Amino acid sequence: MNDVIKICGIAIVGVIAVGIMRGLKNDFAGYVSIATGTILFGWALAAAYPLIEYVKTITEGNVFSPYTETVLKALGIAIVSESAADICRDFGETAIASKVEFAAKSVILLLAMPVVMNLLKLAFGVME
């Protein structure tokens, strides 16, 4: 609970700082926004690390282990690319943001191909 209050406090201070910077020196507002986002992103990663380790421990050594690893990698790619796309949008570069999101989706699909192939082999094996 205290972490959420701290995160919200950092976000509110960051938003106020961005608003002040836009009024005084608009050039620096984007940098303040990036700094605030980076702090919040780092905090979120630190908070998620124990959860990821817990999921790895649960699935380690069973048949779901490769699938869990793939899902965790895809989740990481999605989170990082979404953050990068949001930063691009903050600077008004929506075209670059959409390309970042498209590239991430392509990488996630490529990452998922072995899982899809295993599922197809299983389905064809059941049909025979």
N, C-alpha and C positions, 0 to 999 in steps of 0.2 A: 504494500500500500504506500509506504514512504517513497519507494522508487517512482511510482506513478506520479506522486505529488512533485517530486524533484524534476521529473521529465516535463511535466506540464509547466512548472515554473521556468525551466530553461527555455521552453518553447515560447512562453509569453514574453519573457525578457528579450528573446531573439526577435520576435515580431515587433515589439516596441522599438528595439534598436534599429531594425530595418526601416520602420516608419520614420524615425528621427533622421536616419541617414538619407532617406529619400528627400526629406525637406531641406537638409543642409547640403549634402554632396551626393547626388544620385549615383555617381560612379561607384561608390563604395557600398551601396545597399546590397548589391548582389554578392559581394564578398562576405558581408556579415551574414547574409542568408545561407551561404555555403558553409560558413564556419558553424553556425547554429545547427544546420542539418547534419554536418559531419559529427558534431558532438552527440546529437541524438541518435544517429545511426550507430556510432561506436557503442553507446550505452545499450542500444537494442541488441547488438551482436553479443555484447558481454552477458546480457540477460538470457539470450537464447542458447549460449554455449552449454550450460548444464543440461538443458532439455535435449539438445542434440546428442550429447554424451549418453544420456539416459536411454534414448531411443536406440542408439548404437549398441549399448550394453544388452538391452532386451532382445534385439534381433540378431546379435552376434552368434554365429555358429548354427543357425537354422536355415531353412529353405528360403526365408524371406530376406535374408541379409543382402543379396545383390539388389533386390528391388528397393529396399530401404535406402541403400546407399545412393541409388539413382534418384529417388524422390528427394533426398536431402540435397544432392547436388543441384537438381532442378530448382528446388526452393531457393537455394543460395543464388543461383543465376538470376532468378526472377526478382529477388529482393535487390540485388546490386544493380541490375539493369533498370529497374523502376526508379531507384534513387538517382541514377545517372540521368535518366530521361527527365525526371522532375527538375534536376539542376539545369538541364538544357532549356526546359520550359520557363524556368525562372529568368533566364537570360533572353527569353523571347525567341529561342531557336526551336520552334515546334517541328520543323522538318528533320533536324538532327535527332530530336527526341524520338520521333516515330521510327527513324532508322535504327536507333539503339534498341528499341523495343522489338522491331522486326528481327534484328540480328540475334537477340536473346531468344526469341521464339524458335528461330532456326536451330540454334545451338541446343535448346531443350529437346526439340524433335530429334536431332541427331543423337543426343544422349539417350533418348528413349527407344531408339531403334532396336537395340539388342533385346530389350524387354518385350517389345512388340513381336519380334521374330520368335522368341521363346513361347509366347502365347499362341502364335500361329502354328508352330510345330506341335504344341500340345493339342490344339483344336483339330488339326489334321490327323494326329495320332488317335484321337477319340473317334473320329469319323471312319477310320479304317477298320 
